[in-house]
């Protein structure tokens, strides 16, 4: 069965601090897809990144970076030099096939204080 | 281009009434998904449609829930005889599912309150 665990319920940081959001997943499939979504206070889920299980390259996009490690079944998300606008709930999700349903973690509330 | 739209944005209904929630996916997207988000249960998958294939209904919590997708585009989620535990935000998403692009794009949701 698929499962996504985001152990950090809530994180508070001061602006300009770096912060890492943890995501650990479980799946029996050898091919799968991992996602991160952001849900700001406005409520709409915003897609951030998709990672395929067969591509273990880490990715950087501006202040965001993602560390995918199959050996530990983890797909962690780091925000460098956090800003108040980064305050949101962040969800990690797993899909076992292209176009298949997403299984979400419980989410991590990130509060960035000025 | 236009994103996923959902209507109504808010719906308050009395216990026992039926409700219909509508989703307009991104034009050209072949897959459409329904999820719900509640405080106690987080984000839960309900149902998804992919092209002309039979929908995956494995997430529907009871037979009071049903959904259809007409013409491969607009979808309606129907909840019959609503119960208080149905109160949640119902989210619709769509996906292109081709060319390596299969991330899901979400609409703003419909907040359902059953009194």
Interface residues (C-beta under 8 A of the other chain):
Chain A: X33 X35 X37 X43 X44 X45 X46 X47 X50 X91 X93 X95 X98 X99 X100 X101 X102 X103 X104 X105 X106 X107
Chain B: X30 X31 X33 X35 X42 X43 X45 X48 X50 X56 X58 X59 X89 X91 X93 X95 X97 X102 X103 X104 X105 X106 X107 X108 X109
